[in-house]
Structures are given as structure tokens and as C-alpha cells.
Amino acid sequence: MGSMYAATLFLGVQNSSSVQPVVAVERTVFYREKAAGMYSAALCLWTGCD
């Protein structure tokens, strides 16, 4: 039971650390485009800021 918990925790931390750089880039794009008035925050969250 403890090994399943450790494996799940390890995979969660691995996935979280691999997503962090993507989130950092998307956040700067969001702030830049929001400041330029390109669209509302709700629209960016709905579309995923791609």
C-alpha cells in the first residue's frame, strides 16, 4: 500500500515539474496580451491561451 502511494506521489511530482515551464511561458503571454487589450481574461481561459 505504501509503495502505491509513493509511486503515485512520484508520478504526480514528475508531471507537475514537467508542466511548470509551459505554465510560465503561457503566463507571460497572457499578461502581455491582456495588457495590450487583445481579449478578455475569460476568453483566454476558455480557449486555453494557445
N, C-alpha and C positions, 0 to 999 in steps of 0.2 A: 504494500500500500504506500509506503514511504517512497519507494523508487518511482512509482507512477506520479506521485506529487512532484518529485524532483525533476522528472523528465518533462512534465507539463510546465513547470516553472522555468526550466531551461529553454524550452521552445518559445515560451512567451517572451522571455527576455531577449532571445535571439531575434524574434520577429520585431519586437519593439525597437531594438537597436538598428535593424536594417531599414526601418521606416523613418527614423529621425532625420536623416539628411534630406529625404524627399519633403518632409513636412517643413523643414527650414527653408527650402527653396520656394515652396508654394506659399509660405507665409510672406516672404519678401515680395513675391509677385502680387499677392493680394493687397498688401499695404501700398505698393506703388500704383497699382491700377485703381484702388479705392481713392487714393489721394488725387489722382488725375480725373476722377469722376466718371470713369468709364461705365460703371454699373453699380447697382446697389449690392450690399453685403448678402442679402437674401438670394439674389440671383447667382452670385459666386458660389455660395454654399450649395445651392440646388444643382448647379452644373458640375461642381467638383473642381472648379478653377483650372481646367485643362487648357 
